[in-house]
Each structure stands twice: as C-alpha cells, then as structure tokens.
Amino acid sequence: MIVVSTKRELLTLLKPVWKGGKKLGFVPTMGSLHKGHLSLIERSVRENQTTLVSIFVNPSQFNDKQDLLNYPREDEKDKSMLSPILGQKDIVFMPDEKEMYPEPDNTNFNFGKLDKILEGAHRKGHFNGVAQIVKKLFELIKADNAYFGEKDLQQLMIVRKLAMMINCKTSVIACPIVRENDGLAMSSRNKLLNKEQRKEAAKISAALFEAYSLQAKYSPAELKKLIISKLETNKALDLEYFEIADGYELQSLSDWNDSSLIYALIAVKIGPVRLIDNYKLVDNNN
C-alpha cells in the first residue's frame, strides 16, 4: 500500500487509475480502526481494482470540543492493520487539518428534516460538518464506489442525499453492522470504555434486540415507552434517545403499517463516551 498525506501526492496516484478505467473503491474513516472498518475495506478490495482508505479526524463534525480531543488516534496501529489487506497499489490518504481545510469552510447544506432529528438534534452542526468533508473527498477522489457502515444509519442517509445534491457519480454502498460477541456494535469509541462501562454497554444492543422480539405485542409508541422505561432504570446509562422510525426519512411512527422499512435507533452516554446503534425491525421490501 502507498501512504500519502497531501492532495498533490494523492492526485499523482489517482490520475493513472482514472485514465486506465480501473474501478476505484473508497472507504472514508476517522482511524482507530476495528473489524467493522476492515469489513468495509475488504469488501472494497473484492469489488474494485484499486482501494483508497482515508484516515482523517474531521474537526467540523464535532460539536463537542472535548469529544474531538478524546477521539482515539492510532495512526501506526491503523497502518499495521491495513497492510495485510491492501495491495501494493492501494492507497492510504492521511491528511492533516490544514490540508483538508486550508481556509474555513462555511458551506451550509439543506437536508430538510433529516439532519434536524435524532443525531442532528443532539449534535448541532454535526451533519453539516460530515457533508463538508464528504463533499471534499468525493470531489477529490472521484471513486466509483464508496463504502459506509450502517451503524451510522442517519449519516449514511445524509451522504446519499449529498451525493444526489452534488450530482456525484460515486455509488454509496451500505455495509452491515459488525458486532462484538455480546452484541455491542463495533465503534472506535468502545476503546474509551473502562471494564465496567464496557459490560454495561452491551445493554444498548440488548435493548434493540428486545424491541425486535416484542414488536408483535405492542404498537411502536408502546414499545418505545417500554424500552425507554427499562433503560432509564440503569444508572450507568444516560439515554439520549430511543426511537422507532421509518427507514427512509427516520420519521417517528405510530403504526407498524406506516412504513415497509422500520428501524429502532438509540444513543446512549456511558460516562464521557457516547455510543449509537440501530437495528432493523421490519423490512417488507424483500
């Protein structure tokens, strides 16, 4: 694999890929890689002739400065994890903040209701920051396929809307959540949990699995109320939201027949660590 840190170096490598008509896969990450990231990268390697992985902790998507400071950075470990997966001509792009933001980016995007609910409501400006960096990367890299994990479901929807808004030809491909043995969705932030917190964190996915098992007995509103009441009895978990929503615009539902695709979504703080997850409850599209 070839590691570069500047756009100039990156373009020198990409020009022959574009010219040669080889399929280019792109996996954007913020580093501190885990098996979830690696599953995206392995899929890109399978489906494309060249794969590009970016590692950049994007400051514009953090509404909490402390969260930005605490976000794990493990560049050397990340490179060692990528080395067995990527081929000699695959690329790792590791820019610094000045490279990606040589001057302030004041671009504002309009995603309608989608960026104002759930994560958008709790992390003001987060999705605008995501859109800023994804736009920069999409326009720079011009990949055929870009791979995003379904754990960040709302972000995935935002990225798909963004691609349409900027007439981007890159296909946005969703990849399934990778979970630990106890069900916890893999996340770079899991590394920040202590032993006791890590044990409690498994109850996040357990709540989603319980919602799936109980959906036949309750309406969405009743089920939501039941799961929230159980989570709020756990003093180790600071619940920000638990929602049952459609899988298209993430609007809250009152009836199971209101959508053919339904998810349960959750955000929880455990100490200083904020974790999100989701689980598909209904899919009548297949």
C-alpha positions as a printed NumPy array, in Angstrom:
array([[  0.   ,   0.   ,   0.   ],
       [  1.075,   3.58 ,  -0.608],
       [  0.639,   6.127,   2.201],
       [  0.307,   9.821,   1.292],
       [ -0.635,  12.92 ,   3.248],
       [ -1.194,  15.625,   0.617],
       [ -3.764,  16.123,  -2.121],
       [ -0.969,  16.679,  -4.643],
       [  0.552,  13.263,  -3.876],
       [ -2.888,  11.683,  -3.97 ],
       [ -3.784,  13.128,  -7.369],
       [ -0.488,  11.871,  -8.82 ],
       [ -1.528,   8.344,  -7.798],
       [ -5.169,   8.684,  -8.872],
       [ -4.658,  10.062, -12.377],
       [ -3.43 ,   6.744, -13.858],
       [ -6.284,   4.905, -12.085],
       [ -8.874,   7.21 , -13.672],
       [ -7.138,   7.125, -17.045],
       [ -6.868,   3.341, -17.022],
       [-10.562,   2.933, -16.331],
       [ -9.923,   0.798, -13.247],
       [-12.671,   0.616, -10.646],
       [-11.803,   2.697,  -7.605],
       [-13.27 ,   1.951,  -4.194],
       [-13.183,   4.456,  -1.347],
       [-13.542,   3.883,   2.404],
       [-13.525,   7.107,   4.481],
       [-12.594,   6.628,   8.146],
       [-11.518,   8.641,  11.158],
       [ -8.973,   5.992,  12.073],
       [ -8.715,   3.934,  15.256],
       [ -9.704,   1.064,  13.013],
       [-11.582,  -2.055,  14.121],
       [-13.137,  -5.087,  12.45 ],
       [-16.126,  -3.057,  11.309],
       [-13.867,  -0.767,   9.289],
       [-11.894,  -3.719,   7.988],
       [-15.074,  -5.383,   6.707],
       [-15.758,  -2.282,   4.571],
       [-12.192,  -2.218,   3.289],
       [-12.191,  -5.944,   2.491],
       [-15.395,  -5.51 ,   0.514],
       [-13.886,  -2.627,  -1.437],
       [-10.821,  -4.74 ,  -2.239],
       [-13.094,  -7.524,  -3.529],
       [-15.236,  -5.252,  -5.666],
       [-12.679,  -2.79 ,  -7.054],
       [ -9.278,  -2.941,  -8.695],
       [ -7.922,  -0.12 ,  -6.526],
       [ -8.966,   0.785,  -2.986],
       [ -8.357,   4.096,  -1.234],
       [ -8.755,   4.402,   2.546],
       [ -8.76 ,   7.855,   4.114],
       [ -7.879,   8.425,   7.764],
       [ -8.835,  11.894,   8.96 ],
       [-10.438,  13.023,  12.21 ],
       [-12.712,  15.711,  10.816],
       [-12.992,  18.619,  13.273],
       [-16.021,  20.207,  11.606],
       [-18.329,  17.342,  12.592],
       [-17.604,  17.567,  16.33 ],
       [-19.962,  19.843,  18.24 ],
       [-18.175,  18.888,  21.49 ],
       [-14.53 ,  20.012,  21.599],
       [-13.762,  17.529,  24.37 ],
       [-15.097,  14.694,  22.218],
       [-12.729,  15.8  ,  19.442],
       [ -9.776,  15.882,  21.832],
       [-10.656,  12.472,  23.294],
       [-11.248,  10.751,  19.955],
       [ -8.679,   7.905,  19.718],
       [ -5.833,   8.405,  17.258],
       [ -3.715,   5.352,  16.433],
       [ -2.046,   6.05 ,  13.1  ],
       [  0.75 ,   3.491,  13.32 ],
       [ -1.573,   0.753,  14.548],
       [ -4.038,   1.623,  11.779],
       [ -1.36 ,   1.276,   9.116],
       [ -0.298,  -2.086,  10.515],
       [ -3.927,  -3.298,  10.338],
       [ -4.291,  -2.12 ,   6.748],
       [ -1.043,  -3.589,   5.489],
       [ -2.245,  -7.24 ,   5.208],
       [ -5.486,  -6.21 ,   3.465],
       [ -4.374,  -3.616,   0.932],
       [ -2.3  ,  -4.404,  -2.145],
       [  0.855,  -2.689,  -3.344],
       [ -1.061,  -0.146,  -5.453],
       [ -3.837,   0.555,  -2.947],
       [ -3.712,   3.941,  -1.246],
       [ -3.979,   5.268,   2.307],
       [ -4.649,   9.014,   2.494],
       [ -3.766,  10.569,   5.869],
       [ -4.046,  14.362,   5.573],
       [ -3.855,  16.844,   8.423],
       [ -6.419,  19.55 ,   9.149],
       [ -4.548,  22.235,   7.205],
       [ -4.511,  20.021,   4.099],
       [ -8.274,  19.485,   4.123],
       [ -9.23 ,  22.928,   5.447],
       [ -6.632,  25.398,   4.118],
       [ -9.272,  28.029,   4.839],
       [-12.551,  27.912,   6.791],
       [-15.381,  26.048,   5.073],
       [-18.642,  27.951,   5.539],
       [-20.725,  25.743,   3.244],
       [-24.215,  25.081,   4.603],
       [-26.328,  22.208,   3.337],
       [-30.09 ,  21.781,   3.42 ],
       [-31.121,  18.203,   4.118],
       [-34.686,  19.069,   5.059],
       [-35.858,  17.344,   8.245],
       [-33.249,  14.562,   8.112],
       [-30.386,  16.468,   9.758],
       [-32.559,  18.018,  12.48 ],
       [-33.743,  14.862,  14.274],
       [-32.029,  12.158,  16.355],
       [-28.276,  12.753,  15.949],
       [-28.928,  16.122,  14.359],
       [-30.971,  17.273,  17.343],
       [-28.319,  16.208,  19.843],
       [-25.223,  17.198,  17.852],
       [-25.844,  20.624,  16.347],
       [-23.921,  21.126,  13.126],
       [-22.663,  17.559,  13.076],
       [-24.142,  16.538,   9.742],
       [-23.163,  19.798,   8.076],
       [-19.597,  19.01 ,   9.1  ],
       [-19.927,  15.467,   7.771],
       [-21.256,  16.822,   4.473],
       [-18.383,  19.314,   4.204],
       [-15.671,  16.664,   4.438],
       [-17.501,  14.038,   2.375],
       [-18.056,  16.575,  -0.422],
       [-14.357,  17.461,  -0.4  ],
       [-13.33 ,  13.807,  -0.504],
       [-15.882,  12.743,  -3.127],
       [-14.871,  15.572,  -5.443],
       [-11.166,  14.935,  -4.891],
       [-11.165,  11.147,  -5.241],
       [-13.898,  10.57 ,  -7.835],
       [-14.341,   6.951,  -6.745],
       [-16.671,   4.515,  -8.441],
       [-17.879,   3.13 ,  -5.089],
       [-17.778,   4.475,  -1.529],
       [-18.485,   2.24 ,   1.462],
       [-20.256,   3.339,   4.65 ],
       [-21.319,   1.314,   7.682],
       [-24.977,   1.016,   8.624],
       [-24.203,   1.669,  12.292],
       [-24.226,   5.361,  11.403],
       [-27.574,   4.96 ,   9.645],
       [-28.555,   8.624,   9.684],
       [-25.126,   9.606,   8.375],
       [-25.497,   7.054,   5.575],
       [-28.797,   8.674,   4.563],
       [-27.224,  12.137,   4.689],
       [-24.339,  11.005,   2.478],
       [-26.752,   9.53 ,  -0.061],
       [-28.692,  12.811,  -0.171],
       [-25.452,  14.746,  -0.504],
       [-24.315,  12.614,  -3.437],
       [-27.577,  13.431,  -5.228],
       [-27.328,  17.142,  -4.391],
       [-23.816,  17.494,  -5.849],
       [-24.536,  15.159,  -8.796],
       [-21.793,  12.831,  -7.666],
       [-21.325,   9.693,  -9.751],
       [-19.9  ,   7.725,  -6.816],
       [-22.19 ,   4.88 ,  -5.696],
       [-22.785,   4.979,  -1.932],
       [-22.783,   1.383,  -0.681],
       [-24.179,   0.402,   2.734],
       [-22.385,  -2.302,   4.721],
       [-23.855,  -4.264,   7.664],
       [-23.032,  -3.524,  11.293],
       [-20.265,  -5.685,  12.734],
       [-20.87 ,  -6.626,  16.363],
       [-18.841,  -7.933,  19.285],
       [-19.694, -11.361,  20.688],
       [-22.037,  -9.788,  23.26 ],
       [-23.853,  -7.779,  20.583],
       [-22.233,  -4.375,  21.086],
       [-21.782,  -2.601,  17.756],
       [-18.108,  -2.107,  16.994],
       [-17.015,   1.507,  17.38 ],
       [-13.725,   3.339,  17.797],
       [-15.221,   4.872,  20.933],
       [-15.566,   1.45 ,  22.585],
       [-11.843,   1.689,  23.366],
       [-12.568,   4.587,  25.702],
       [-14.789,   2.468,  27.989],
       [-13.424,   1.009,  31.212],
       [-14.159,  -2.602,  32.122],
       [-17.397,  -1.896,  33.985],
       [-18.642,   0.558,  31.369],
       [-17.881,  -1.94 ,  28.635],
       [-20.049,  -4.504,  30.413],
       [-22.937,  -2.051,  30.671],
       [-22.557,  -1.043,  27.015],
       [-23.796,  -4.459,  25.897],
       [-27.223,  -3.467,  27.221],
       [-27.55 ,  -0.962,  24.367],
       [-27.78 ,  -3.628,  21.688],
       [-29.749,  -5.847,  24.072],
       [-32.464,  -3.16 ,  24.167],
       [-32.617,  -3.159,  20.364],
       [-32.836,  -6.936,  20.189],
       [-35.606,  -6.882,  22.814],
       [-37.53 ,  -4.335,  20.748],
       [-37.292,  -6.666,  17.769],
       [-38.59 ,  -9.621,  19.793],
       [-41.529,  -7.669,  21.274],
       [-42.793,  -5.756,  18.237],
       [-45.72 ,  -8.147,  17.63 ],
       [-47.113,  -7.391,  21.101],
       [-47.029,  -3.606,  21.096],
       [-47.609,  -0.568,  18.923],
       [-44.461,   1.444,  18.075],
       [-45.361,   4.066,  20.702],
       [-45.994,   1.424,  23.393],
       [-42.802,  -0.426,  22.563],
       [-40.788,   2.777,  22.598],
       [-42.194,   3.7  ,  26.026],
       [-41.429,   0.212,  27.387],
       [-37.803,   0.153,  26.194],
       [-37.138,   3.69 ,  27.415],
       [-38.533,   2.899,  30.869],
       [-36.222,  -0.117,  31.168],
       [-33.159,   1.79 ,  30.015],
       [-33.817,   4.69 ,  32.365],
       [-33.659,   2.386,  35.39 ],
       [-29.994,   1.709,  34.612],
       [-27.976,   4.481,  36.277],
       [-24.88 ,   3.613,  34.243],
       [-26.659,   4.548,  31.029],
       [-27.585,   8.122,  30.161],
       [-30.178,   7.664,  27.411],
       [-30.301,  10.471,  24.839],
       [-32.921,   8.901,  22.598],
       [-34.6  ,   5.671,  21.647],
       [-36.749,   5.951,  18.544],
       [-38.75 ,   3.704,  16.242],
       [-38.675,   5.278,  12.804],
       [-39.137,   4.648,   9.118],
       [-36.057,   3.667,   7.146],
       [-36.354,   6.439,   4.547],
       [-36.515,   9.745,   6.426],
       [-36.239,   8.442,  10.014],
       [-39.583,   9.929,  10.999],
       [-41.23 ,   8.547,  14.132],
       [-44.009,   6.018,  13.51 ],
       [-47.326,   5.403,  15.227],
       [-48.286,   2.208,  13.38 ],
       [-46.302,  -0.746,  12.049],
       [-48.152,  -0.415,   8.739],
       [-46.93 ,   3.15 ,   8.203],
       [-43.724,   2.035,   6.537],
       [-42.285,  -1.002,   4.762],
       [-38.897,  -0.412,   6.391],
       [-38.611,   0.311,  10.117],
       [-35.633,   0.712,  12.46 ],
       [-35.086,   1.138,  16.163],
       [-32.352,   3.712,  16.831],
       [-30.584,   4.56 ,  20.064],
       [-27.967,   6.917,  21.511],
       [-26.542,   6.467,  24.998],
       [-23.802,   8.084,  27.047],
       [-21.778,   5.88 ,  29.351],
       [-19.584,   8.171,  31.406],
       [-17.978,  10.516,  28.848],
       [-18.428,   8.072,  25.957],
       [-21.343,   8.457,  23.563],
       [-22.465,   5.388,  21.605],
       [-25.102,   4.912,  18.914],
       [-26.667,   1.816,  17.391],
       [-29.677,   0.718,  15.383],
       [-31.493,  -2.456,  14.434],
       [-33.886,  -3.235,  11.619],
       [-37.296,  -4.205,  12.972],
       [-39.319,  -4.506,   9.751],
       [-38.31 ,  -4.99 ,   6.116],
       [-41.144,  -5.75 ,   3.734],
       [-39.158,  -4.814,   0.649],
       [-37.708,  -8.257,   0.025]])
